[in-house]
Amino acid sequence: MAESLVASSASSCFYRSRSRAHSPSHSPSLTLRIGPPFSSPIDHHRKAPSLFPRHPPLFLLVQSPATPTAASALDSDVPRPQFGAVEGSSPQAERSSLFRQWDSLTAKFSASSNFPFLLLQLPQIILNARNLLSGNHSALLAVPWLGMLTGLLGNLSLLSYFIKKREKEAVVVQTLGVVSIYVVVFQLAIGRAMPLPIFLFTSLVVATGLLLNFSKYFHLLPPSLWSFWEDFITIGGLSVLPQVMWSTFVPYVPHSILPGSIACFIAFVAVLMARTGKLSEKGVRFVGAISGWTATLLFMWMPVSQMWTNFLNPDNIKGLSASSMLLAMIGNGLMIPRALFIRDFMWFTGSTWAALFYGYANIACLYSFNCISREFFLGATAGLVSWIGIALWRDMVAYGYNSPMRSIKELVFGP
């Protein structure tokens, strides 16, 4: 249960879009706050960098305004759409009040997802604190520190992803995820439920990651340092993902670190080839997209792991908290409209997957085993279906389309 609480907060995350800026102007320093992304003149006047600088650093390639192409995973780290330059929209749509209103609302929905995720984390933190104060350190062994580190790496990767996209609301969500998981890790270290050297290394990574990410956000970081950080999270994420997948099916498969070791070697070679110019431009962009997608797939795997556990041990389903699953569904669901609006396929995929297969699927499991009432299940079902339907309908209206399928088509394939 402790793992599912923290994992559900870690799954807040998800992520990707492209944009074209048409009005070059100055780019003053930014102020981090929760609010509509276009409520400040700072957001109205940012010049998009060129796709082909003279010496482009690894993972910092962004799309040129003059070369519109279909959306793809390779364009995952470009800045978010600016007012008057949303990909695939007509000038008439962008001037409409409905468009601006939905843009502002989706940003607020994304920011409000902090509340359900925070409610998910607080009970575990409070319980750990009580156990520490009472001297019951052995109770902290129920919280797997390896799972916490996995979620921490995922949150750091997604924080870097949203920093590059300038999505302030999502940056706050991922920062909250990093800080809250680190608090749990700190409690585990105090209770000697995790090795001290690993905790010290984790603390160094977290402090460095937060410093580099926010230095990047406020344009204070040299490109070389950011490229090094991107290399680190790429190798780390690609190493952890297959290892977590393999570990899910133990003892049906033997204990082994081979999947993670092989993936680590492949990731290191890929990054080295990209840094030394041994890959094509498309290959470099592919390597640059790995960190965001591995974090997304890692969080997408958590519902699979939970459902596999439910299948193997049906009696354990009663240990799941229906309210926790509902909060996980709400938190991820609140991000769906924003991901759809800015045509971020990776963010949309992760958020929708987590809302459906982590939150709602576990609620369905609880209902099938008579752990929750019929009214609770039907209410959650109606709420989720209605919310997704409203998101598709409002997006269609905001863009001035005749069918929501056009929004889905642009999300997947580009305009």
C-alpha positions in Angstrom: 0.0 0.0 0.0 2.8 2.4 0.8 4.4 1.7 -2.6 1.1 2.4 -4.4 0.7 5.7 -2.5 4.0 7.1 -3.6 3.9 5.5 -7.0 0.6 7.2 -7.7 2.1 10.5 -6.9 5.0 9.8 -9.1 2.7 9.0 -12.0 1.8 12.6 -12.2 3.6 13.1 -15.0 3.3 13.3 -18.5 4.2 15.3 -21.4 5.2 16.6 -25.1 4.5 19.2 -27.7 5.9 21.4 -30.5 5.4 25.1 -31.3 6.1 27.8 -33.8 6.7 31.4 -32.7 6.1 34.1 -35.3 6.7 37.3 -33.4 10.4 37.7 -32.5 11.0 39.9 -29.5 13.0 40.1 -26.3 13.1 37.3 -23.7 13.3 38.7 -20.2 13.7 36.5 -17.1 10.8 34.3 -16.1 8.9 34.2 -12.8 7.9 30.7 -11.7 4.2 30.7 -10.5 1.1 28.7 -11.0 -1.2 30.5 -13.4 -2.4 30.7 -17.0 0.5 30.4 -19.3 -0.4 33.4 -21.3 -1.2 35.8 -18.5 2.2 37.5 -18.6 3.7 39.5 -21.5 6.8 37.3 -21.0 5.0 34.4 -22.5 3.6 36.5 -25.4 7.0 37.5 -26.8 9.5 34.7 -26.9 11.6 34.0 -29.9 11.9 30.4 -30.8 15.6 29.3 -31.3 16.7 27.8 -34.6 16.8 24.1 -35.3 20.2 24.4 -36.8 22.6 26.5 -34.6 26.2 26.5 -35.6 27.2 24.2 -32.8 24.0 22.6 -31.5 24.5 20.9 -28.1 23.0 17.4 -27.6 19.4 17.3 -26.6 18.9 21.0 -27.1 17.7 20.8 -30.7 14.4 22.6 -31.2 12.3 23.0 -34.3 12.8 25.8 -36.7 9.8 28.0 -37.3 10.4 27.7 -41.0 10.3 24.0 -41.1 6.9 22.7 -39.9 6.7 18.9 -39.8 4.4 16.3 -38.3 4.6 15.8 -34.5 6.7 13.0 -33.3 8.5 11.6 -30.3 11.7 13.2 -31.6 10.3 16.7 -31.0 9.5 16.0 -27.4 11.6 18.7 -25.8 10.7 21.8 -27.8 9.0 24.8 -25.9 5.3 24.8 -25.5 3.1 26.7 -27.9 3.0 30.5 -27.6 0.0 32.7 -28.0 -0.6 33.2 -31.7 1.6 30.2 -32.6 -0.2 27.0 -31.5 0.6 24.2 -33.9 -2.3 23.3 -36.3 -4.6 26.1 -35.3 -5.9 28.8 -37.5 -5.3 32.6 -36.8 -9.1 33.0 -36.5 -9.2 30.3 -33.8 -6.3 31.8 -31.8 -8.0 35.2 -31.8 -11.2 33.8 -30.5 -12.2 34.2 -26.8 -13.1 30.5 -26.6 -9.5 29.6 -27.6 -7.9 31.9 -25.0 -10.4 30.8 -22.3 -9.7 27.1 -22.9 -6.0 27.8 -22.9 -6.2 29.4 -19.5 -8.5 26.8 -18.1 -6.3 23.9 -19.2 -3.3 25.5 -17.5 -5.3 25.9 -14.3 -6.4 22.3 -14.5 -2.8 21.2 -14.8 -1.8 23.3 -11.8 -4.7 22.0 -9.7 -3.5 18.4 -10.1 -1.0 19.3 -7.3 -3.7 18.9 -4.7 -4.7 15.3 -5.3 -1.1 14.2 -5.6 -0.2 16.0 -2.4 -3.1 14.3 -0.6 -1.7 11.0 -1.8 1.7 11.6 -0.3 0.9 13.2 3.0 -0.6 10.1 4.7 2.6 8.1 4.0 4.9 10.9 5.2 2.8 11.3 8.4 2.8 7.6 9.0 6.6 7.4 8.6 7.0 10.3 11.0 4.9 8.6 13.6 6.8 5.4 13.3 10.1 7.2 13.7 8.9 9.2 16.7 7.7 6.0 18.4 10.9 4.2 17.7 9.2 1.6 15.4 11.9 1.8 12.7 11.2 -1.7 11.4 7.8 -0.5 10.1 9.7 1.6 7.5 11.0 -1.6 5.9 7.5 -1.9 4.3 8.4 1.0 2.1 10.7 -0.2 -0.7 13.5 2.3 -1.1 14.3 1.0 -4.6 10.8 1.8 -5.7 11.2 5.3 -4.3 14.5 5.9 -6.2 12.8 4.7 -9.4 10.0 7.2 -8.9 12.5 9.9 -8.0 14.5 9.4 -11.2 11.2 9.5 -13.2 10.2 12.8 -11.6 13.6 14.3 -12.2 13.5 13.3 -15.9 10.0 14.7 -16.4 11.0 17.9 -14.5 13.8 18.4 -17.1 11.3 17.6 -19.9 8.8 20.3 -18.7 11.5 22.8 -17.9 12.5 22.7 -21.6 8.9 23.0 -22.6 8.3 26.0 -20.3 5.1 24.4 -18.9 5.1 26.1 -15.5 2.2 24.2 -14.0 3.7 20.8 -14.9 7.1 22.0 -13.6 5.4 22.6 -10.2 3.8 19.2 -10.2 7.0 17.4 -11.0 8.9 19.5 -8.4 6.4 18.5 -5.8 6.9 14.9 -6.8 10.6 15.1 -6.4 10.5 16.9 -3.0 7.8 14.6 -1.6 9.5 11.4 -2.6 12.8 12.7 -1.3 11.1 13.4 2.1 10.1 9.7 2.2 13.6 8.6 1.2 15.0 10.8 4.0 12.7 9.2 6.5 13.8 5.7 5.3 17.5 6.7 5.8 16.8 8.0 9.3 15.1 4.7 10.1 18.0 2.7 8.5 15.6 1.2 6.0 18.0 2.1 3.2 21.8 2.1 2.9 23.4 5.4 3.9 25.8 5.6 0.9 22.9 5.2 -1.5 21.0 7.9 0.4 23.9 10.3 0.2 24.3 9.7 -3.5 20.6 10.2 -4.0 20.8 13.5 -2.1 23.6 14.7 -4.3 21.6 13.8 -7.5 18.4 15.5 -6.3 20.2 18.7 -5.2 22.2 18.8 -8.5 19.1 18.0 -10.5 17.0 20.7 -8.9 19.8 23.3 -9.2 20.4 22.5 -12.9 16.8 22.4 -13.8 15.9 25.7 -12.3 19.1 27.3 -13.6 18.0 26.2 -17.0 14.5 27.6 -16.5 15.9 31.1 -15.6 18.5 30.9 -18.4 21.4 30.8 -16.0 22.9 27.4 -17.1 25.6 26.9 -19.8 24.4 24.5 -22.5 27.3 22.1 -21.8 26.2 21.5 -18.3 22.6 20.9 -19.4 23.8 18.5 -22.0 25.7 16.5 -19.4 22.6 16.3 -17.2 20.5 15.2 -20.1 23.1 12.4 -20.8 22.9 11.3 -17.2 19.1 11.0 -17.0 19.0 9.3 -20.4 21.4 6.6 -19.3 19.8 6.3 -15.9 16.2 6.1 -17.2 17.0 3.6 -20.0 18.9 1.4 -17.4 16.1 1.4 -14.9 13.1 0.8 -17.2 13.9 -2.8 -18.4 15.1 -3.7 -14.9 11.8 -2.7 -13.3 9.9 -4.5 -16.0 12.0 -7.7 -15.4 11.6 -7.5 -11.7 7.8 -7.3 -11.9 7.6 -11.0 -13.0 10.0 -12.4 -10.4 9.8 -15.3 -9.3 8.4 -16.4 -12.6 11.7 -15.2 -14.1 15.1 -15.5 -12.2 16.5 -12.6 -10.2 19.0 -10.9 -12.5 20.5 -7.4 -13.1 21.3 -8.4 -16.7 18.4 -6.4 -18.3 19.4 -3.2 -16.6 23.1 -3.8 -17.3 22.5 -4.4 -21.0 20.3 -1.3 -21.3 22.8 0.8 -19.5 25.6 -0.3 -21.9 23.4 0.4 -24.9 22.4 3.8 -23.6 26.0 4.8 -22.8 27.1 3.8 -26.3 24.1 5.7 -27.9 24.9 8.8 -25.9 28.6 8.6 -26.7 27.9 8.2 -30.4 25.6 11.2 -30.4 28.1 13.3 -28.5 30.9 12.5 -30.9 28.9 13.1 -34.1 28.6 9.4 -35.1 24.8 9.6 -35.5 22.7 11.4 -38.0 20.6 14.4 -37.0 17.6 12.2 -36.6 19.6 9.8 -34.5 20.7 12.6 -32.2 17.1 13.7 -31.8 16.0 10.2 -31.1 18.6 9.9 -28.3 17.5 13.3 -27.0 13.9 12.0 -26.7 14.8 8.9 -24.8 14.8 10.4 -21.3 11.2 11.8 -21.5 9.8 8.6 -23.0 11.6 6.3 -20.6 10.2 8.2 -17.7 6.7 8.1 -19.2 7.0 4.3 -19.9 8.3 3.8 -16.4 5.2 5.4 -14.9 3.0 3.6 -17.4 4.4 0.3 -16.2 3.4 1.0 -12.6 -0.3 0.2 -13.3 0.8 -2.9 -15.1 2.8 -4.0 -12.1 -0.1 -3.3 -9.7 -2.6 -5.2 -11.9 -0.2 -8.1 -12.1 0.1 -8.2 -8.3 -3.7 -8.1 -8.1 -3.9 -11.1 -10.5 -1.4 -13.1 -8.5 -2.8 -12.2 -5.1 -6.5 -11.3 -5.3 -6.7 -11.1 -1.5 -4.3 -8.2 -1.6 -6.8 -6.1 -3.5 -8.6 -5.4 -0.2 -5.5 -3.6 0.9 -5.9 -1.0 -1.8 -7.4 2.3 -0.8 -10.3 3.3 -3.0 -9.8 7.0 -2.1 -6.1 6.8 -3.1 -7.0 5.2 -6.5 -9.7 7.9 -7.0 -7.1 10.7 -6.2 -4.7 9.1 -8.7 -7.4 9.1 -11.4 -8.3 12.7 -10.7 -4.7 14.0 -10.6 -3.8 12.4 -13.9 -7.2 13.3 -15.4 -6.7 16.9 -14.7 -3.7 17.0 -17.0 -5.4 15.4 -20.0 -7.0 18.6 -21.3 -3.7 20.5 -21.2 -1.8 17.8 -22.9 -4.4 17.6 -25.7 -4.6 21.3 -26.1 -0.9 21.8 -26.7 -0.8 18.6 -28.8 1.7 16.8 -26.5 1.4 13.2 -27.4 3.7 11.9 -24.8 2.1 13.8 -21.9 -1.4 12.8 -23.2 -0.4 9.2 -23.4 1.0 9.0 -20.0 -1.8 10.9 -18.2 -4.6 9.0 -20.0 -2.9 5.7 -19.3 -2.4 6.5 -15.6 -6.0 7.8 -15.2 -7.5 4.7 -16.9 -5.2 1.9 -15.9 -3.9 3.0 -12.5 -6.8 4.9 -11.0 -9.9 3.6 -12.8 -8.7 0.0 -13.4 -7.9 -0.5 -9.7 -11.3 1.0 -8.8 -12.9 -1.6 -11.2 -10.9 -4.3 -9.4 -12.1 -3.2 -6.0 -15.7 -3.2 -7.3 -15.4 -6.6 -8.8 -14.3 -8.0 -5.4 -17.1 -6.1 -3.6 -14.7 -3.8 -1.8 -16.5 -0.6 -2.8 -20.2 0.2 -3.4 -21.9 0.3 -6.8 -22.5 4.0 -6.5 -18.8 4.7 -5.9 -17.9 2.7 -9.0 -20.6 4.2 -11.2 -19.8 7.7 -10.0 -16.1 7.2 -10.9 -17.0 5.8 -14.3 -19.4 8.6 -15.2 -16.9 11.2 -14.0 -14.0 9.9 -16.0 -16.0 9.4 -19.2 -17.6 12.8 -18.9 -14.3 14.5 -18.2 -12.6 13.0 -21.3 -15.6 13.8 -23.4 -15.7 17.4 -22.2 -11.9 17.7 -22.9 -12.4 16.5 -26.5 -15.4 18.7 -27.1 -14.0 21.9 -25.7 -10.7 21.4 -27.6 -12.7 20.9 -30.8 -14.7 24.1 -30.1 -11.6 26.1 -29.1 -9.8 25.2 -32.4 -12.9 25.7 -34.5 -13.1 22.2 -35.8 -16.1 20.1 -36.7 -15.0 16.9 -35.1 -13.0 15.9 -32.1 -11.3 13.3 -34.2 -9.3 16.0 -35.9 -7.8 17.0 -32.5 -6.8 13.3 -31.9 -5.3 13.1 -35.4 -3.3 16.3 -34.9 -2.2 15.0 -31.4 -0.8 11.7 -32.9 0.3 12.7 -36.4 0.6 16.5 -36.3 -1.4 19.1 -38.3 
